[in-house]
Amino acid sequence: MNGPLKAAWALTAFVVVAGVVLWITTDRPVFAVFIVLGLLTGAGAWITGRSLPKEDTTP
């Protein structure tokens, strides 16, 4: 796992946790947007972070 992918996962976790905590503490459902954005960030990181199969370079 490379640095940018780790950063994307950290951002995902932070945004989702912040959304949950703020939703619970303020009782305002608008913070569900944080959860959705965090999940979309995680999905994007997973889709773009997958490795391609290595090519066989033997003759």
Backbone bond lengths (Angstrom), bond angles and torsions (degrees), N, CA, C in turn:
res aa  C-N    CA-C-N  psi(-1)  N-CA   C-N-CA  omega(-1)  CA-C   N-CA-C  phi
1 M - - - 1.453 - - 1.534 106.86 -
2 N 1.320 116.31 128.57 1.463 120.49 -177.89 1.530 111.43 -89.37
3 G 1.333 115.64 172.86 1.457 121.67 -175.77 1.517 114.98 -59.26
4 P 1.345 118.30 -49.46 1.466 118.75 -179.97 1.531 112.89 -61.69
5 L 1.320 116.73 -34.86 1.466 119.51 179.16 1.527 110.50 -68.70
6 K 1.344 116.75 -39.46 1.464 120.14 175.92 1.527 110.81 -62.65
7 A 1.323 115.55 -40.56 1.467 119.81 178.90 1.526 110.87 -64.37
8 A 1.311 117.53 -38.74 1.462 120.93 178.77 1.520 110.84 -64.51
9 W 1.333 117.22 -40.67 1.464 119.94 178.46 1.519 111.32 -68.01
10 A 1.344 116.80 -37.50 1.460 119.97 177.31 1.526 110.56 -65.14
11 L 1.317 117.14 -42.27 1.460 121.42 177.09 1.522 110.90 -62.47
12 T 1.305 116.22 -41.18 1.463 120.55 178.12 1.527 110.76 -59.54
13 A 1.325 115.87 -49.73 1.456 119.73 -178.79 1.526 110.92 -62.26
14 F 1.325 117.39 -43.31 1.461 120.72 -179.44 1.518 111.73 -62.13
15 V 1.318 117.27 -46.72 1.462 120.96 -176.85 1.528 110.97 -66.07
16 V 1.319 117.18 -41.47 1.471 119.99 179.91 1.525 110.23 -66.45
17 V 1.323 117.20 -46.15 1.472 120.09 179.86 1.531 110.49 -63.64
18 A 1.325 116.98 -43.02 1.470 119.98 178.30 1.528 110.62 -61.02
19 G 1.319 117.11 -41.80 1.458 120.72 178.66 1.513 112.42 -62.10
20 V 1.328 116.01 -44.20 1.469 120.07 -179.80 1.526 110.49 -65.46
21 V 1.337 116.76 -47.67 1.468 120.44 -178.26 1.526 110.86 -62.52
22 L 1.325 116.85 -46.16 1.465 119.12 -179.40 1.529 112.27 -66.68
23 W 1.314 116.93 -35.92 1.462 120.29 178.39 1.526 109.96 -64.87
24 I 1.329 116.17 -43.27 1.470 119.86 -179.21 1.525 111.14 -68.97
25 T 1.328 117.07 -44.68 1.464 119.51 -174.62 1.522 113.49 -74.56
26 T 1.331 117.87 -32.35 1.462 119.50 -178.01 1.526 112.69 -100.12
27 D 1.318 117.12 -14.08 1.462 123.01 -177.75 1.534 111.79 58.48
28 R 1.337 115.72 33.34 1.466 120.74 177.23 1.531 108.32 -113.00
29 P 1.313 117.89 117.04 1.463 120.75 -176.36 1.531 114.05 -68.78
30 V 1.321 118.31 -5.79 1.463 120.19 178.67 1.537 110.41 -62.53
31 F 1.331 117.93 -23.33 1.455 120.70 -179.86 1.528 112.55 -74.05
32 A 1.325 117.60 -4.96 1.462 120.35 172.49 1.528 109.89 -64.02
33 V 1.323 116.88 -23.91 1.470 121.00 176.59 1.526 109.69 -61.00
34 F 1.333 118.05 -37.68 1.462 121.29 177.53 1.523 110.14 -60.42
35 I 1.313 116.01 -43.07 1.459 120.25 -178.78 1.523 110.29 -63.62
36 V 1.323 116.45 -45.27 1.468 120.70 179.45 1.519 110.60 -62.95
37 L 1.330 117.50 -45.11 1.466 120.05 179.64 1.527 111.06 -64.31
38 G 1.302 117.63 -37.62 1.460 120.23 176.98 1.510 112.11 -64.21
39 L 1.317 116.53 -41.81 1.466 119.85 178.22 1.523 111.46 -66.98
40 L 1.331 117.24 -36.93 1.463 119.73 176.33 1.526 111.42 -66.62
41 T 1.316 116.68 -38.00 1.466 120.48 176.55 1.526 110.10 -62.93
42 G 1.313 116.92 -43.50 1.464 120.80 177.85 1.515 112.45 -63.52
43 A 1.327 116.30 -41.12 1.468 119.79 178.16 1.527 110.21 -63.99
44 G 1.314 116.78 -41.86 1.464 120.03 178.05 1.514 111.94 -64.14
45 A 1.320 117.28 -40.08 1.459 121.27 177.80 1.522 110.78 -64.69
46 W 1.313 116.45 -40.36 1.463 119.73 -179.58 1.526 110.79 -68.08
47 I 1.325 117.27 -43.71 1.466 121.04 -177.60 1.530 111.03 -67.21
48 T 1.320 117.47 -46.47 1.463 120.20 -176.30 1.517 112.99 -83.49
49 G 1.322 118.77 -15.50 1.450 121.44 -176.41 1.509 114.81 -92.66
50 R 1.310 117.59 -2.89 1.455 119.29 -179.93 1.519 110.21 -70.68
51 S 1.305 116.35 142.06 1.461 121.05 -179.69 1.520 109.86 -84.30
52 L 1.311 114.10 144.90 1.457 119.79 173.61 1.521 108.52 -80.77
53 P 1.327 117.28 152.72 1.457 119.02 177.73 1.541 110.18 -61.88
54 K 1.331 116.02 141.71 1.461 120.07 179.16 1.515 109.59 -71.90
55 E 1.333 114.20 139.42 1.468 118.63 179.47 1.511 109.81 -80.59
56 D 1.311 115.20 144.44 1.461 120.81 177.02 1.526 107.79 -83.81
57 T 1.333 116.50 116.15 1.467 120.18 -177.22 1.533 112.74 -102.15
58 T 1.323 117.27 7.94 1.470 118.79 178.72 1.514 109.51 -76.66
59 P 1.349 116.30 141.13 1.482 119.28 -178.38 1.501 113.47 -71.84
